[in-house]
Amino acid sequence: MTLTEILPSLQKLSHQEKIKAIQFLATELAKDEENLLEESLEYGEIDTGLNFQPLTETEMIEQSKSALEAYRRTGSAVKHEQVRKWANSLGNNANV
């Protein structure tokens, strides 16, 4: 059904029914936006070459669980020097 087909019916609605129709459409638009946002998210990791490597959501969750368990066992995670190199590389790429 097209908008042209339903416009005459919408015009015949009472004021309250028009408000309900607007609320319905606003809710539908919000759902559409949420779905588009979810579809646009990519899961992944940054490899040692600082390149994005896509992962499935399941793989990402498993990696997160693994990292948390490693942190709980050892009390540490990524070495400070690795973080420093990564942060410095961000600054260098900004100048390119």
N, CA, C and O of each residue as an XYZ file, in Angstrom:
384
protein
N       0.849     -1.172      0.000
C       0.000      0.000      0.000
C       0.901      1.243      0.000
O       1.911      1.287      0.701
N       0.527      2.232     -0.781
C       1.331      3.444     -0.881
C       0.743      4.556     -0.024
O      -0.404      4.480      0.417
N       1.537      5.577      0.200
C       1.084      6.728      0.968
C      -0.104      7.396      0.284
O      -1.055      7.812      0.946
N      -0.049      7.495     -1.031
C      -1.148      8.107     -1.789
C      -2.457      7.367     -1.539
O      -3.523      7.982     -1.495
N      -2.381      6.070     -1.378
C      -3.577      5.267     -1.139
C      -4.145      5.462      0.261
O      -5.359      5.398      0.451
N      -3.275      5.701      1.246
C      -3.786      5.811      2.616
C      -4.060      7.249      3.062
O      -4.728      7.454      4.075
N      -3.561      8.247      2.330
C      -3.779      9.647      2.733
C      -5.253     10.007      2.888
O      -5.610     10.642      3.880
N      -6.118      9.633      1.959
C      -7.537      9.980      2.155
C      -8.114      9.396      3.449
O      -8.914     10.043      4.124
N      -7.706      8.178      3.786
C      -8.181      7.563      5.037
C      -7.630      8.296      6.246
O      -8.340      8.493      7.233
N      -6.372      8.701      6.178
C      -5.770      9.439      7.293
C      -6.464     10.778      7.513
O      -6.652     11.206      8.652
N      -6.843     11.436      6.423
C      -7.505     12.729      6.540
C      -8.863     12.600      7.227
O      -9.328     13.553      7.853
N      -9.491     11.460      7.121
C     -10.815     11.242      7.713
C     -10.744     10.902      9.200
O     -11.771     10.891      9.878
N      -9.568     10.629      9.704
C      -9.423     10.256     11.117
C      -9.756     11.434     12.019
O      -9.621     12.596     11.638
N     -10.202     11.093     13.243
C     -10.431     12.137     14.247
C      -9.079     12.664     14.733
O      -8.032     12.071     14.474
N      -9.129     13.773     15.431
C      -7.897     14.379     15.965
C      -7.120     13.362     16.812
O      -5.910     13.211     16.644
N      -7.811     12.670     17.716
C      -7.163     11.685     18.597
C      -6.565     10.536     17.783
O      -5.465     10.070     18.081
N      -7.281     10.085     16.767
C      -6.773      8.993     15.945
C      -5.550      9.429     15.137
O      -4.636      8.634     14.916
N      -5.530     10.691     14.696
C      -4.362     11.208     13.983
C      -3.146     11.244     14.906
O      -2.032     10.925     14.489
N      -3.364     11.631     16.150
C      -2.261     11.637     17.131
C      -1.743     10.217     17.340
O      -0.532      9.998     17.393
N      -2.648      9.257     17.457
C      -2.234      7.861     17.621
C      -1.453      7.376     16.394
O      -0.479      6.635     16.522
N      -1.889      7.800     15.214
C      -1.186      7.420     13.988
C       0.224      8.002     13.980
O       1.177      7.328     13.588
N       0.353      9.253     14.413
C       1.674      9.889     14.488
C       2.558      9.150     15.479
O       3.731      8.899     15.203
N       1.999      8.801     16.634
C       2.773      8.077     17.646
C       3.213      6.718     17.108
O       4.343      6.286     17.332
N       2.309      6.054     16.399
C       2.649      4.761     15.810
C       3.801      4.905     14.821
O       4.760      4.133     14.854
N       3.696      5.913     13.931
C       4.744      6.114     12.930
C       6.067      6.498     13.579
O       7.124      6.046     13.138
N       6.024      7.326     14.621
C       7.255      7.708     15.317
C       7.921      6.481     15.944
O       9.144      6.344     15.901
N       7.125      5.604     16.518
C       7.654      4.369     17.110
C       8.268      3.477     16.031
O       9.341      2.907     16.229
N       7.591      3.359     14.901
C       8.112      2.552     13.803
C       9.432      3.124     13.274
O      10.365      2.377     12.979
N       9.498      4.454     13.159
C      10.749      5.081     12.703
C      11.884      4.830     13.683
O      13.013      4.562     13.274
N      11.588      4.917     14.970
C      12.616      4.663     15.991
C      13.120      3.227     15.892
O      14.319      2.978     16.017
N      12.210      2.284     15.668
C      12.615      0.874     15.511
C      13.502      0.712     14.285
O      14.517      0.017     14.327
N      13.107      1.365     13.187
C      13.908      1.291     11.964
C      15.311      1.833     12.198
O      16.292      1.234     11.758
N      15.410      2.975     12.894
C      16.716      3.574     13.189
C      17.553      2.634     14.042
O      18.750      2.471     13.802
N      16.927      2.018     15.034
C      17.650      1.090     15.907
C      18.170     -0.095     15.114
O      19.308     -0.525     15.301
N      17.333     -0.624     14.225
C      17.756     -1.761     13.396
C      18.891     -1.375     12.468
O      19.828     -2.152     12.282
N      18.824     -0.177     11.879
C      19.905      0.276     10.998
C      21.205      0.429     11.768
O      22.273      0.068     11.274
N      21.113      0.967     12.984
C      22.309      1.137     13.808
C      22.920     -0.213     14.138
O      24.134     -0.388     14.029
N      22.095     -1.167     14.540
C      22.596     -2.499     14.875
C      23.248     -3.163     13.667
O      24.265     -3.842     13.807
N      22.669     -2.971     12.481
C      23.226     -3.569     11.278
C      24.554     -2.933     10.891
O      25.393     -3.580     10.264
N      24.754     -1.664     11.261
C      25.966     -0.974     10.854
C      27.154     -1.251     11.785
O      28.295     -0.954     11.433
N      26.894     -1.817     12.965
C      27.980     -2.110     13.899
C      28.781     -3.300     13.410
O      28.223     -4.322     13.009
N      30.083     -3.156     13.448
C      30.954     -4.266     13.097
C      31.738     -4.670     14.330
O      32.204     -3.820     15.088
N      31.879     -5.957     14.525
C      32.687     -6.480     15.610
C      34.045     -6.849     15.044
O      34.160     -7.340     13.921
N      35.061     -6.604     15.839
C      36.378     -6.973     15.358
C      37.457     -6.633     16.358
O      37.193     -6.260     17.501
N      38.667     -6.772     15.892
C      39.826     -6.479     16.721
C      40.874     -5.787     15.871
O      40.839     -5.836     14.641
N      41.790     -5.152     16.545
C      42.919     -4.524     15.874
C      44.093     -5.492     15.991
O      44.506     -5.846     17.095
N      44.627     -5.918     14.844
C      45.728     -6.879     14.876
C      47.053     -6.170     15.186
O      47.085     -4.957     15.392
N      48.126     -6.932     15.215
C      49.435     -6.365     15.564
C      49.909     -5.336     14.545
O      50.748     -4.491     14.860
N      49.378     -5.400     13.326
C      49.708     -4.409     12.299
C      48.783     -3.204     12.348
O      48.797     -2.360     11.452
N      47.968     -3.131     13.417
C      47.003     -2.052     13.631
C      45.933     -1.996     12.542
O      45.447     -0.921     12.191
N      45.574     -3.165     12.014
C      44.509     -3.271     11.021
C      43.269     -3.878     11.667
O      43.378     -4.753     12.526
N      42.094     -3.416     11.256
C      40.844     -3.952     11.772
C      40.574     -5.313     11.160
O      40.587     -5.469      9.939
N      40.331     -6.292     12.006
C      40.002     -7.644     11.562
C      38.587     -7.961     12.034
O      38.345     -8.065     13.236
N      37.638     -8.118     11.089
C      36.255     -8.387     11.495
C      36.119     -9.726     12.204
O      36.793    -10.699     11.866
N      35.236     -9.756     13.191
C      34.912    -10.974     13.921
C      33.395    -11.062     14.027
O      32.699    -10.050     13.945
N      32.893    -12.267     14.207
C      31.470    -12.405     14.465
C      31.203    -11.945     15.893
O      32.125    -11.827     16.700
N      29.955    -11.692     16.189
C      29.595    -11.279     17.550
C      29.993    -12.360     18.546
O      30.481    -12.056     19.634
N      29.786    -13.612     18.179
C      30.140    -14.727     19.057
C      31.641    -14.767     19.321
O      32.064    -14.968     20.459
N      32.451    -14.576     18.276
C      33.909    -14.563     18.443
C      34.330    -13.407     19.344
O      35.221    -13.556     20.180
N      33.689    -12.264     19.170
C      34.029    -11.094     19.982
C      33.698    -11.339     21.454
O      34.478    -10.988     22.339
N      32.548    -11.939     21.706
C      32.164    -12.254     23.084
C      33.150    -13.232     23.705
O      33.565    -13.056     24.851
N      33.526    -14.260     22.952
C      34.481    -15.246     23.460
C      35.829    -14.604     23.779
O      36.441    -14.918     24.800
N      36.292    -13.708     22.910
C      37.561    -13.014     23.172
C      37.462    -12.144     24.425
O      38.401    -12.078     25.219
N      36.328    -11.482     24.594
C      36.139    -10.645     25.777
C      36.153    -11.486     27.044
O      36.776    -11.113     28.039
N      35.463    -12.624     27.004
C      35.458    -13.526     28.159
C      36.865    -14.029     28.456
O      37.278    -14.096     29.614
N      37.591    -14.380     27.411
C      38.950    -14.883     27.573
C      39.856    -13.811     28.185
O      40.650    -14.102     29.079
N      39.735    -12.584     27.704
C      40.555    -11.489     28.238
C      40.215    -11.225     29.698
O      41.105    -10.964     30.508
N      38.930    -11.293     30.037
C      38.526    -11.081     31.428
C      39.083    -12.175     32.327
O      39.582    -11.891     33.416
N      39.001    -13.417     31.883
C      39.545    -14.528     32.669
C      41.060    -14.395     32.840
O      41.588    -14.653     33.922
N      41.754    -13.996     31.781
C      43.205    -13.807     31.870
C      43.526    -12.699     32.870
O      44.474    -12.815     33.647
N      42.744    -11.636     32.851
C      42.958    -10.542     33.800
C      42.717    -11.012     35.227
O      43.471    -10.669     36.137
N      41.670    -11.793     35.416
C      41.378    -12.306     36.771
C      42.504    -13.200     37.278
O      42.838    -13.167     38.462
N      43.097    -14.006     36.379
C      44.173    -14.912     36.786
C      45.467    -14.173     37.082
O      46.146    -14.459     38.069
N      45.805    -13.218     36.220
C      47.126    -12.593     36.315
C      47.102    -11.215     36.949
O      48.123    -10.743     37.448
N      45.942    -10.563     36.934
C      45.859     -9.215     37.483
C      46.340     -8.149     36.512
O      46.410     -6.972     36.867
N      46.668     -8.545     35.306
C      47.091     -7.551     34.319
C      46.569     -7.962     32.946
O      46.124     -9.089     32.730
N      46.639     -7.011     32.038
C      46.128     -7.290     30.698
C      47.151     -6.840     29.676
O      48.242     -7.407     29.611
N      46.831     -5.842     28.884
C      47.731     -5.349     27.846
C      48.881     -4.596     28.502
O      48.668     -3.769     29.388
N      50.083     -4.885     28.065
C      51.254     -4.212     28.619
C      51.210     -2.727     28.289
O      50.762     -2.324     27.215
N      51.677     -1.936     29.221
C      51.672     -0.481     29.064
C      52.407     -0.063     27.783
O      51.960      0.837     27.072
N      53.519     -0.711     27.498
C      54.297     -0.352     26.309
C      53.503     -0.590     25.024
O      53.628      0.180     24.072
N      52.695     -1.641     24.987
C      51.857     -1.903     23.816
C      50.816     -0.797     23.647
O      50.560     -0.343     22.532
N      50.229     -0.376     24.740
C      49.243      0.704     24.689
C      49.912      1.995     24.227
O      49.345      2.739     23.427
N      51.122      2.261     24.733
C      51.851      3.467     24.339
C      52.151      3.460     22.838
O      51.965      4.474     22.165
N      52.616      2.316     22.310
C      52.896      2.229     20.876
C      51.632      2.486     20.058
O      51.653      3.205     19.059
N      50.537      1.883     20.503
C      49.275      2.073     19.795
C      48.855      3.538     19.830
O      48.487      4.101     18.800
N      48.905      4.154     21.000
C      48.515      5.556     21.139
C      49.412      6.458     20.295
O      48.929      7.388     19.649
N      50.699      6.187     20.300
C      51.622      6.974     19.488
C      51.332      6.810     17.998
O      51.452      7.763     17.229
N      50.955      5.620     17.601
C      50.645      5.397     16.178
C      49.414      6.190     15.752
O      49.302      6.584     14.591
N      48.504      6.422     16.669
C      47.322      7.228     16.346
C      47.723      8.670     16.035
O      47.210      9.287     15.101
N      48.645      9.187     16.833
C      49.130     10.544     16.611
C      49.890     10.658     15.310
O      49.770     11.663     14.610
N      50.678      9.637     14.971
C      51.454      9.660     13.726
C      50.547      9.599     12.511
O      50.817     10.261     11.509
N      49.478      8.820     12.579
C      48.563      8.698     11.460
C      47.771      9.979     11.234
O      47.341     10.255     10.114
N      47.577     10.762     12.295
C      46.821     12.003     12.170
C      47.605     13.029     11.339
O      47.015     13.912     10.717
N      48.943     12.903     11.336
C      49.761     13.856     10.604
C      49.932     13.473      9.146
O      50.453     14.264      8.360
N      49.509     12.284      8.770
C      49.708     11.823      7.389
C      48.746     12.489      6.455
O      48.767     12.224      5.253
